[in-house]
Amino acid sequence: MKKILVLNAGSSTLKYQLFNVDGDNYDVVAKGNAERINRDASFVSIKHGNEGKQVDVVMSSHKDALDAVLKLLLETVISDLGEISAIGQRVVQGGAYFKESVLATEDNIKRVDEYSSLAPLHNPAAVMVIRAAQEILPNVKQVLVFDTAFHQTMPYEAYTYALPEEQITKYKIRRYGFHGTSHKYVSEQAIKFVGENSKIITCHIGSGASITAIKNGKCVDTSMGMTPLAGMVMDTRTGDIDPYIPLYIIKTQGLTPDQVSDMLNKESGKAGLTGYSDSRDFQAAYERGEPKAINGMEVFIYSIVKFIGSYTAAMGGLDAIVFTAGVGENSSLVRKLVLDRLAYMGIDLDEEKNEQRGFINEISKPGSKVRAFVIPTDEELVIAQDTVKLI
């Protein structure tokens, strides 16, 4: 039996899960977060079985956060750090170079660091955690699993922006896509139902959200672009807009590029339209009949439907739609509003099944021309599985 530690570093957080691996069985022993790294009121939490614990701890760096996580694991579920067989690290941006998961060699770590300009909030944090793990657990192998890797099968026509050649070749400006481990996992689950030679659209709808077209098990297009700002409307991100808009705002309102970046990433989307940055509050306002929320929901749903329609055309048909992530898995309302607008495609929604949640669930009726599924995502499991394969 192996113990695999999965780490997911954000700009000020470190999420983790510890798996017991026995053959094909992956059991979660414990999971939790280190939050507010290098900020006031930082803490680390753990949940194992029906028990949970949270400890206030000063963390001035991601190394401090990893120290705190390991200490908490030692206090609760393991007796020695030597029990950890390997570590799987989530890396947001792997550029066009990393097409699959890799061992954390020195060359690979340096290349991840080079891609920090494309993911300035996430890649530097990942590198810090990788280095910290090397220092604390020098004999434990690490595996790097990339959000962007699954999307590297996109054809040139899908990932290329119509920019001067130098921008594409020298500065690596192209569509990369994100949430790759999630899209990979749920599409593999859907393939079990509809077959490998199929056309599937996966909708990862959470605070951040992306939609991916998957043909015969391979990604052929995805809604996020060079950064996670592109695509459908999200909780606080604009999604796709006229590219001149940021320049117009800078020129006419005197804002700096950083201020405009904050506006587009943190103050827009559903929050900008309605004032609600949390999807649950947004939906509750819609159900209360608040005019702004009603209008905002129409914009939100339209952005999803538009991508599904365009990807159906790009693939020359569609066999299944998959909903996953926080909103996709838990909001029967959003699923219904989307699928009602796609009824012309031959989707026959089962209203009763659509209200269920918490497991893989086909929500279309038998005989539906296009099938619809709710499949809970499990990105940490994908990372753990890739880690075991590579060690």
KEVO-686451 format. One record per residue: z, x, y of N, C-alpha, C in turn. Coordinates in steps of 0.1 Angstrom, whole numbers, padded with zeros to 4 digits, always signed. Atoms other than C-alpha are relative to their C-alpha. Layout:
% residues N
ZXYZXYZXY ...
END
This chain:
% residues 391
+0000+0009-0012+0000+0000+0000+0000+0009+0012 +0001-0008-0013-0009+0013+0035+0005-0009+0011 -0003+0007-0013+0005+0004+0069-0009+0005+0010 +0010-0003-0011-0021+0003+0096+0005-0006+0013 -0004+0005-0013-0011+0001+0132-0012-0001+0009 +0011+0003-0009-0036-0015+0155+0005-0001+0015 -0004-0001-0014-0033-0007+0193-0012-0005+0009 +0010+0006-0009-0051-0025+0221+0006+0002+0015 -0005-0004-0013-0045-0008+0255-0008-0007+0012 +0005+0005-0013-0050-0027+0288+0004+0009+0011 -0004-0009-0012-0046-0013+0323+0015+0001+0002 -0014-0001-0001-0009-0021+0323+0007-0006-0012 -0006+0006+0012-0003-0034+0288-0004+0008-0013 +0004-0006+0013-0003-0022+0252+0004-0010-0011 -0002+0010+0011-0007-0049+0225-0001+0008-0013 +0000-0007+0013-0001-0040+0189+0002-0010-0012 -0003+0007+0012-0001-0053+0153+0002+0010-0011 -0002-0009+0011+0012-0036+0122-0003-0008-0013 +0004+0006+0012-0005-0045+0089+0005+0007-0012 -0001-0006+0014+0005-0040+0053-0013-0003-0007 +0012+0001+0007-0027-0034+0034+0001+0003-0014 -0001-0001+0014-0029-0039-0003-0013-0005-0006 +0013+0004+0005-0065-0039-0016-0007-0008+0011 +0007+0008-0010-0083-0067+0002+0010-0009+0008 -0010+0008-0007-0050-0083+0015+0005+0008+0012 -0004-0006-0013-0041-0076+0051+0011-0010+0005 -0011+0008-0004-0006-0090+0059+0006+0006+0013 -0006-0005-0013+0007-0088+0095+0015+0001-0002 -0015-0003+0002+0042-0072+0093+0007-0004+0014 -0006+0002-0013+0049-0074+0131-0011+0002+0010 +0009-0001-0011+0031-0078+0164+0008-0002+0013 -0007+0002-0013+0040-0077+0201-0008+0007+0011 +0006-0005-0012+0033-0063+0235+0010+0009+0008 -0007-0007-0010+0044-0036+0259-0007-0004+0013 +0006+0006-0011+0039-0052+0293+0006+0006+0013 -0004-0004-0013+0040-0042+0330+0003+0015+0000 -0001-0014+0000+0035-0005+0323-0002+0006+0014 +0000-0006-0014+0042+0016+0355+0002-0010+0011 -0004+0010-0010+0055-0015+0372+0014-0004-0001 -0014+0005+0001+0088-0032+0379+0001-0010-0012 -0003+0010+0010+0104-0053+0352-0008+0001-0013 +0008-0002+0012+0085-0038+0323+0009-0002-0013 -0007+0003+0012+0094-0047+0287-0009+0001-0012 +0008-0001+0012+0083-0044+0251+0006-0011-0009 -0004+0011+0008+0084-0073+0226-0005+0002-0014 +0004-0001+0014+0081-0077+0188+0003-0014-0006 -0002+0012+0008+0077-0107+0165-0003+0004-0015 +0002-0002+0015+0081-0104+0127+0007-0011-0007 -0005+0012+0006+0084-0134+0105+0004-0010+0010 -0005+0010-0010+0104-0160+0123+0009+0005+0011 -0009-0006-0010+0123-0135+0144-0008+0007+0011 +0006-0007-0012+0115-0120+0178+0010+0007+0008 -0009-0008-0008+0130-0095+0202-0008+0005+0012 +0006-0006-0012+0123-0084+0237+0010+0010+0006 -0009-0011-0006+0137-0052+0253-0005+0004+0013 +0004-0006-0013+0136-0042+0290+0000+0015-0001 +0001-0015+0001+0125-0006+0292-0009+0005+0011 +0009-0006-0010+0111+0016+0319-0011+0008-0006 +0012-0007+0006+0076+0027+0311-0009+0004+0011 +0008-0005-0011+0059+0049+0336-0014+0005-0004 +0013-0004+0005+0029+0057+0314-0003-0008-0014 +0003+0006+0013+0011+0044+0282+0006+0008-0011 -0008-0007+0010+0028+0072+0263+0014-0005-0001 -0013+0006+0000+0061+0057+0273+0000-0013-0008 +0002+0013+0007+0048+0023+0261-0001+0002-0015 +0001-0002+0014+0038+0037+0227+0013+0005-0006 -0014-0004+0004+0072+0054+0224+0009-0012-0002 -0008+0013+0001+0088+0020+0231-0004-0008-0012 +0005+0008+0011+0066+0002+0206+0005+0006-0014 -0004-0007+0013+0073+0028+0178+0015-0001-0002 -0015+0001+0001+0111+0027+0186+0003-0014-0005 -0003+0014+0004+0111-0011+0182-0004-0002-0014 +0004+0001+0014+0092-0009+0150+0010+0006-0010 -0010-0007+0009+0117+0016+0136+0013-0008+0000 -0013+0008+0000+0146-0007+0146-0001-0013-0008 +0001+0013+0006+0131-0037+0129-0007+0000-0013 +0008+0002+0012+0104-0033+0102-0004+0012-0008 +0003-0012+0008+0099+0003+0092+0012+0010+0001 -0011-0009+0000+0124+0031+0083-0004+0014+0005 +0005-0013-0003+0102+0061+0091-0014-0001+0006 +0013+0000-0005+0071+0068+0112-0010+0005-0010 +0009-0005+0010+0056+0085+0082-0005-0011-0009 +0006+0011+0008+0050+0051+0067-0013-0005+0006 +0013+0004-0006+0021+0046+0092-0011+0008-0006 +0010-0007+0006-0010+0055+0073-0012+0004+0010 +0011-0002-0010-0035+0052+0102+0002-0009+0012 -0001+0008-0012-0040+0038+0136-0015-0004+0004 +0013+0005-0005-0069+0016+0148+0001-0003+0015 -0001+0001-0014-0076+0018+0185-0012-0009+0005 +0010+0007-0006-0095-0009+0204-0005+0007+0013 +0006-0006-0012-0119+0006+0230-0010-0010+0005 +0008+0010-0006-0136-0017+0254-0015+0004+0001 +0014-0004-0003-0167+0004+0264-0004+0012-0008 +0005-0012+0007-0186+0026+0240-0014+0003+0003 +0013-0003-0005-0218+0026+0259-0011-0002-0011 +0011+0001+0010-0251+0029+0240+0002+0009-0011 -0002-0010+0010-0238+0058+0220+0007-0005-0013 -0008+0004+0012-0212+0042+0197-0006-0014-0005 +0006+0012+0006-0230+0017+0175+0009-0006-0012 -0009+0004+0010-0201+0014+0150+0013+0007+0002 -0013-0006-0001-0165+0024+0146+0000+0014-0005 +0000-0014+0003-0157+0061+0144+0014+0006-0001 -0013-0008+0000-0129+0086+0137+0002+0005+0014 -0003-0005-0013-0111+0098+0168+0000+0015+0000 +0002-0014-0002-0125+0133+0169+0001+0004+0014 +0000-0004-0014-0122+0154+0200-0012-0003+0008 +0013+0003-0007-0159+0149+0208-0001-0015+0003 +0001+0015-0002-0156+0111+0204+0010-0004+0011 -0009+0004-0011-0125+0109+0226-0005+0004+0013 +0006-0004-0013-0142+0129+0253-0011-0009+0005 +0011+0009-0004-0172+0106+0252+0005-0013+0004 -0006+0012-0005-0150+0076+0255+0005+0001+0014 -0004-0002-0014-0135+0091+0286-0011+0001+0009 +0011+0000-0009-0169+0097+0300-0005-0014+0004 +0004+0014-0003-0176+0060+0298+0010-0008+0008 -0010+0006-0008-0146+0053+0319-0005-0007+0013 +0006+0006-0012-0168+0046+0349-0006-0014-0002 +0005+0013+0003-0182+0016+0331+0011-0010-0003 -0011+0008+0003-0148+0003+0322+0013+0006+0006 -0011-0007-0006-0123+0017+0347+0014-0005-0002 -0014+0006+0003-0094-0006+0338+0004+0003-0014 -0003+0000+0014-0096-0001+0301-0002+0013-0007 +0003-0012+0008-0112+0031+0288+0010+0011+0003 -0010-0010-0003-0088+0054+0307+0014-0003-0007 -0013+0003+0007-0058+0035+0292-0001+0002-0015 +0002-0003+0015-0073+0037+0257+0001+0015-0003 -0001-0015+0002-0077+0075+0261+0014+0005+0000 -0014-0004-0001-0041+0078+0272+0008-0003-0013 -0007+0004+0012-0029+0059+0242-0004+0008-0012 +0005-0009+0011-0051+0079+0218+0006+0013+0001 -0006-0013-0001-0038+0111+0232+0015+0000-0003 -0014+0001+0003-0002+0099+0231+0003-0001-0015 -0002+0001+0015-0006+0089+0194-0002+0013-0007 +0002-0014+0006-0020+0124+0187+0012+0008+0001 -0012-0008-0003+0011+0139+0203+0012-0004-0009 -0011+0005+0007+0036+0116+0186-0001+0000-0015 +0003+0000+0015+0019+0113+0152-0012+0009-0003 +0012-0009+0001-0003+0144+0149-0007+0000-0013 +0007-0001+0013-0010+0140+0112-0006-0014-0004 +0005+0014+0003-0020+0103+0114-0015-0001+0006 +0014+0002-0004-0058+0096+0115-0001-0012+0009 +0003+0012-0009-0071+0073+0143-0014-0003-0001 +0014+0005+0000-0102+0051+0143-0002-0007+0013 +0003+0007-0012-0119+0039+0174-0010-0011-0003 +0008+0012+0003-0133+0004+0173-0004-0006+0014 +0006+0003-0013-0156-0007+0202-0004-0014+0002 +0004+0013-0004-0160-0040+0219-0015-0001+0001 +0015+0000-0003-0196-0031+0227-0008+0003-0013 +0008-0005+0011-0207-0018+0192-0008-0011-0006 +0007+0011+0007-0216-0052+0177-0013-0003+0007 +0012+0005-0008-0241-0058+0206-0011+0011+0000 +0010-0011-0001-0260-0025+0201-0012-0003-0008 +0012+0004+0007-0285-0043+0179-0010-0008+0009 +0009+0007-0010-0299-0061+0210-0013+0007+0002 +0013-0007-0003-0336-0054+0215-0001+0004+0015 +0003-0005-0014-0349-0036+0246-0001-0011+0010 +0002+0010-0009-0360-0068+0262+0012-0008+0004 -0012+0007-0003-0325-0083+0260+0010+0009+0008 -0010-0008-0007-0304-0053+0272-0005+0007+0013 +0005-0007-0011-0327-0040+0299+0000-0008+0013 +0002+0006-0013-0324-0048+0336-0012+0005+0007 +0012-0005-0007-0355-0046+0358+0003+0008+0012 -0004-0009-0011-0343-0017+0379-0009+0013-0001 +0007-0013+0001-0359+0017+0388+0005+0008-0012 -0003-0007+0013-0361+0039+0357+0012+0009+0001 -0011-0009-0002-0336+0064+0371+0013-0007-0002 -0013+0008+0001-0309+0037+0373+0003-0003-0015 -0002+0003+0014-0315+0029+0336+0003+0012-0008 -0002-0012+0008-0318+0064+0322+0011+0009+0004 -0010-0009-0005-0296+0085+0344+0014-0006+0002 -0013+0007-0003-0269+0060+0354+0004-0010-0011 -0004+0008+0011-0269+0041+0321+0003-0015+0003 -0002+0014-0004-0272+0007+0338-0008-0009-0010 +0007+0009+0010-0280-0019+0311+0011-0011-0004 -0009+0010+0006-0265-0049+0293+0007+0007-0012 -0007-0005+0011-0237-0038+0270+0007-0011-0008 -0007+0011+0007-0218-0070+0261+0014+0004-0003 -0014-0002+0003-0181-0074+0252+0004-0010-0010 -0006+0009+0010-0158-0093+0228-0007+0002-0013 +0008-0002+0012-0179-0077+0201+0007-0002-0013 -0007+0002+0013-0152-0076+0174+0003-0014-0003 -0002+0014+0001-0145-0113+0180-0013-0007-0005 +0013+0006+0004-0182-0123+0178-0004+0005-0014 +0003-0005+0013-0186-0101+0147+0008-0007-0011 -0008+0006+0010-0157-0116+0129-0003-0015-0002 +0002+0014+0001-0164-0153+0136-0014-0003-0006 +0013+0002+0005-0201-0149+0129-0001+0003-0015 -0001-0003+0014-0193-0133+0095+0006-0012-0008 -0006+0012+0006-0171-0163+0087-0010-0012-0001 +0009+0011-0001-0198-0187+0098-0012+0002-0010 +0010-0003+0010-0224-0170+0076+0003-0004-0014 -0004+0005+0013-0204-0179+0046-0004-0015-0003 +0004+0014+0000-0213-0215+0054-0015-0003+0001 +0014+0003-0003-0248-0213+0067-0010+0010-0005 +0009-0010+0006-0262-0182+0050-0003+0011+0010 +0003-0012-0008-0271-0147+0062-0012-0002+0008 +0012+0001-0008-0306-0156+0072+0001-0013+0008 -0003+0011-0009-0295-0179+0100+0001+0004+0014 +0000-0002-0014-0294-0184+0137+0013-0007+0005 -0013+0005-0004-0259-0187+0151+0003+0004+0015 -0005-0003-0013-0245-0189+0186+0016-0001+0000 -0015-0001+0000-0208-0178+0189+0005-0001+0015 -0006+0002-0014-0188-0190+0220+0014+0004+0000 -0013-0006-0002-0158-0168+0227+0005-0005+0014 -0004+0006-0013-0141-0190+0254+0015+0002+0001 -0014-0002-0004-0108-0177+0267+0001+0002+0015 -0001-0004-0015-0097-0164+0301-0013+0007+0004 +0013-0006-0001-0126-0141+0298-0008-0007-0011 +0008+0008+0010-0155-0157+0279-0015+0006-0001 +0014-0005+0002-0189-0147+0264-0006-0008-0011 +0008+0008+0009-0216-0163+0244-0010+0010-0006 +0009-0009+0006-0237-0144+0218-0009-0006-0010 +0010+0005+0010-0269-0151+0199-0001+0010-0011 +0000-0008+0012-0268-0138+0163-0010-0005-0010 +0011+0003+0009-0299-0138+0142+0000+0009-0013 -0001-0008+0013-0297-0128+0105+0012+0010+0000 -0012-0008+0000-0262-0114+0111+0000+0011+0011 +0001-0010-0011-0273-0092+0141+0000-0006+0014 +0000+0004-0014-0266-0096+0178-0014+0002+0006 +0013-0001-0007-0299-0103+0197+0002-0002+0015 -0002+0001-0015-0284-0112+0231+0015-0005+0002 -0014+0004-0004-0250-0118+0248+0001-0001+0015 -0001+0004-0014-0239-0132+0281+0006+0010+0009 -0006-0010-0009-0217-0105+0295-0010+0012+0001 +0010-0010-0002-0237-0076+0309+0005+0014+0000 -0006-0014-0001-0229-0040+0321+0015-0001+0001 -0014+0002-0001-0195-0054+0329+0004-0014-0005 -0004+0014+0005-0174-0084+0317+0000-0010+0011 +0001+0010-0010-0181-0101+0350-0011-0010-0002 +0013+0008+0001-0215-0115+0340+0002-0011-0011 +0001+0011+0010-0223-0146+0320+0004-0013+0005 -0004+0014-0003-0207-0180+0319+0012+0000+0010 -0011+0002-0009-0181-0193+0344+0013+0003-0008 -0013-0004+0007-0146-0179+0334+0012-0005+0009 -0012+0004-0007-0110-0185+0345+0000+0005+0015 +0000-0006-0013-0112-0161+0375-0012+0008+0004 +0012-0007-0003-0146-0145+0372-0012-0009+0002 +0011+0009-0004-0178-0158+0387-0009-0003-0011 +0012+0001+0008-0201-0153+0358-0012+0004+0008 +0013-0004-0006-0238-0149+0367-0001-0007+0014 +0003+0005-0013-0246-0152+0404-0012+0008+0005 +0011-0008-0007-0274-0141+0427+0005+0014+0003 -0005-0013-0002-0270-0103+0428+0001+0004+0015 -0001-0003-0014-0275-0103+0466+0013-0005+0006 -0012+0006-0006-0243-0124+0472+0011+0010+0003 -0010-0009-0004-0219-0095+0471-0004+0008+0012 +0005-0007-0012-0241-0076+0496+0001-0008+0012 +0000+0009-0011-0243-0106+0518+0015-0002+0005 -0014+0001-0004-0205-0110+0518+0005+0012+0007 -0004-0012-0007-0200-0074+0527-0006+0001+0014 +0007-0001-0013-0225-0075+0555+0005-0010+0010 -0003+0010-0009-0215-0108+0570+0015-0002+0003 -0014+0002-0001-0177-0108+0565+0008+0013+0002 -0007-0013-0002-0168-0071+0568+0009+0004-0011 -0009-0004+0011-0151-0069+0534-0005+0012-0006 +0003-0012+0007-0150-0037+0515-0005-0003-0014 +0004+0002+0013-0166-0033+0481+0011-0004-0010 -0011+0003+0008-0132-0033+0465+0005-0014+0002 -0005+0014-0003-0122-0065+0482-0010-0010-0006 +0010+0009+0006-0154-0082+0470+0001+0000-0015 -0002-0001+0015-0148-0069+0435+0012-0008-0004 -0011+0009+0003-0114-0085+0435-0003-0015+0001 +0004+0014-0002-0129-0117+0448-0007-0005-0012 +0009+0005+0011-0155-0119+0421+0007+0000-0014 -0006-0001+0013-0132-0108+0393+0013-0008-0001 -0014+0005+0001-0098-0123+0402+0002-0013+0008 -0002+0012-0008-0104-0152+0427-0011-0010-0001 +0011+0009+0001-0135-0169+0415+0000-0008-0013 +0000+0008+0012-0146-0189+0385+0007-0013+0002 -0007+0013-0001-0125-0220+0378+0011+0000+0010 -0010-0001-0010-0098-0207+0400-0006-0001+0014 +0007+0001-0013-0122-0204+0430-0004-0014+0003 +0005+0014-0002-0136-0239+0424+0011-0010+0001 -0010+0011+0001-0103-0257+0418+0014+0004+0004 -0014-0005-0003-0073-0235+0425+0008+0002-0013 -0007-0002+0013-0063-0234+0388-0006+0012-0007 +0004-0012+0007-0065-0200+0372+0003+0000-0015 -0004+0001+0015-0050-0211+0338-0008-0012-0005 +0009+0010+0005-0074-0231+0316+0008-0013-0004 -0007+0012+0003-0046-0254+0305+0003-0009+0012 -0002+0007-0013-0037-0263+0341-0013-0007+0005 +0013+0004-0004-0074-0267+0348-0004-0013-0007 +0003+0012+0008-0079-0292+0319+0009-0011+0004 -0009+0011-0003-0048-0311+0328-0004-0007+0013 +0005+0006-0013-0061-0316+0364-0012-0008-0002 +0012+0007+0003-0094-0327+0350+0003-0014-0006 -0004+0012+0006-0077-0353+0328+0007-0009+0009 -0006+0008-0010-0057-0365+0358-0010-0006+0009 +0011+0005-0008-0090-0371+0375-0001+0006+0014 +0001-0007-0012-0087-0346+0403-0014+0003+0003 +0014-0002-0003-0121-0345+0421-0005+0015-0002 +0004-0014+0001-0122-0307+0423-0001+0005-0014 +0000-0004+0014-0113-0303+0387-0012-0006-0008 +0012+0007+0007-0140-0328+0376-0012+0007+0004 +0012-0008-0004-0166-0309+0396+0000+0013-0006 -0001-0013+0006-0153-0276+0383-0003+0000-0015 +0003+0001+0014-0155-0288+0347-0015-0002-0002 +0015+0002+0002-0191-0299+0352-0007+0013+0001 +0006-0013-0002-0200-0264+0365+0003+0009-0012 -0005-0008+0012-0180-0248+0336-0008-0003-0012 +0007+0005+0012-0196-0269+0309-0015+0003+0001 +0014-0003-0002-0231-0265+0324-0003+0014-0003 +0003-0015+0002-0228-0227+0323+0000+0003-0015 +0000-0002+0015-0220-0229+0285-0013-0005-0006 +0012+0007+0006-0248-0254+0277-0012+0008+0003 +0012-0008-0005-0273-0233+0297-0002+0012-0009 +0001-0012+0009-0266-0202+0276-0004-0004-0014 +0003+0005+0014-0267-0221+0243-0015-0004+0000 +0014+0004+0000-0301-0236+0253-0009+0012+0001 +0009-0012-0002-0316-0203+0264+0000+0008-0013 +0000-0008+0012-0304-0185+0233-0007-0007-0012 +0007+0008+0010-0317-0213+0210-0015+0003+0002 +0014-0003-0002-0351-0207+0226-0004+0015-0003 +0002-0014+0003-0348-0169+0223-0001+0003-0015 +0000-0002+0014-0341-0171+0186-0010-0009-0007 +0009+0009+0007-0366-0199+0179+0006-0010-0008 -0007+0010+0007-0341-0223+0167+0015+0003-0001 -0015-0001+0001-0304-0228+0158+0005-0007-0012 -0006+0006+0012-0284-0234+0127+0014-0004+0002 -0014+0003-0001-0248-0233+0139+0005+0005+0014 -0007-0004-0012-0226-0231+0170+0015+0002-0004 -0014-0003+0003-0191-0215+0167+0008+0001+0012 -0010-0001-0011-0162-0220+0191+0012+0009-0005 -0012-0008+0003-0134-0194+0192+0007+0004+0012 -0009-0005-0011-0107-0178+0214+0008-0012+0005 -0010+0009-0005-0081-0196+0234-0004-0014+0003 +0006+0014-0004-0101-0225+0249-0009-0005-0012 +0009+0004+0010-0127-0225+0222+0007-0006-0013 -0008+0004+0012-0101-0229+0194+0009-0012+0003 -0010+0009-0003-0077-0252+0212-0004-0012+0008 +0004+0011-0009-0096-0275+0236-0011-0009-0007 +0010+0009+0006-0112-0304+0217-0008-0006+0011 +0007+0005-0011-0122-0317+0251-0012+0008+0004 +0011-0009-0004-0143-0287+0261-0011+0000-0011 +0010+0001+0011-0160-0287+0226-0008-0013+0001 +0007+0013+0000-0168-0324+0229-0010+0000+0012 +0009+0000-0012-0182-0320+0265-0012+0008-0002 +0011-0008+0003-0204-0292+0253-0009-0006-0010 +0008+0005+0011-0216-0308+0221-0007-0013+0004 +0006+0013-0005-0222-0342+0238-0013+0003+0007 +0012-0003-0008-0247-0325+0261-0011+0007-0009 +0010-0006+0009-0264-0308+0231-0004-0010-0012 +0003+0010+0011-0267-0340+0210-0015-0001-0003 +0015+0001+0002-0305-0339+0215-0004+0010-0011 +0004-0011+0009-0305-0308+0192+0003-0005-0015 -0003+0005+0013-0293-0330+0163+0014+0003-0005 -0014-0002+0003-0256-0322+0165+0008-0013-0001 -0007+0013+0002-0235-0351+0151+0015+0004-0001 -0014-0004-0001-0199-0345+0162+0009-0009-0008 -0010+0008+0007-0171-0356+0139+0013+0000+0009 -0011+0001-0010-0145-0368+0165+0014+0003-0006 -0013-0002+0006-0116-0368+0141+0002+0015-0004 -0002-0014+0004-0122-0332+0128+0001+0009+0013 -0001-0008-0013-0127-0320+0164+0014+0000+0006 -0014+0000-0005-0091-0329+0171+0009+0009-0008 -0008-0009+0009-0078-0306+0143-0002+0014+0005 +0001-0014-0004-0071-0269+0149+0009+0008-0008 -0009-0010+0007-0055-0238+0135-0006+0006-0012 +0006-0006+0012-0080-0230+0107-0015-0002+0002 +0014+0001+0000-0117-0227+0100-0004-0015-0003 +0002+0014+0001-0130-0262+0106-0014-0003+0005 +0013+0005-0004-0165-0277+0106+0002-0013+0007 -0003+0012-0008-0165-0303+0133-0013-0009+0002 +0011+0008+0001-0200-0316+0127+0000-0008-0013 +0001+0008+0012-0208-0344+0103-0010+0005-0010 +0010-0004+0010-0226-0338+0070-0014-0005+0004 +0014+0004-0004-0264-0339+0076-0003+0004+0014 +0003-0004-0014-0261-0326+0112-0010+0011+0000 +0011-0010+0000-0292-0307+0120+0005+0014+0004 -0007-0013-0004-0272-0280+0139+0015-0002-0003 -0014+0001+0003-0237-0274+0125+0009+0006+0010 -0010-0005-0009-0206-0268+0146+0013+0003-0007 -0012-0005+0006-0175-0249+0137+0010+0005+0010 -0011-0007-0007-0141-0239+0151+0005+0010-0009 -0005-0011+0009-0132-0205+0137+0009+0009+0008 -0010-0008-0007-0100-0188+0149-0004+0015-0001 +0004-0014+0000-0108-0152+0159+0011+0009-0005 -0010-0009+0005-0090-0122+0145-0005+0014+0002 +0005-0013-0004-0100-0091+0164+0008+0012-0006 -0009-0010+0006-0070-0071+0151-0003+0003-0014 +0004-0001+0014-0080-0078+0115-0012+0009-0001 +0013-0008+0000-0115-0064+0122+0003+0015+0002 -0003-0014-0003-0100-0033+0137+0008+0007-0012 -0007-0006+0012-0076-0028+0107-0010+0002-0011 +0010-0002+0010-0105-0033+0083-0009+0012+0002 +0008-0012-0003-0127-0008+0100+0008+0013-0001 -0008-0012+0001-0098+0016+0101+0002+0004-0015 -0002-0003+0015-0092+0014+0063-0013+0006-0005 +0013-0005+0005-0130+0019+0057-0002+0014+0003 +0003-0014-0004-0131+0051+0077+0010+0010-0004 -0010-0010+0005-0099+0067+0064-0001+0002-0015 
END
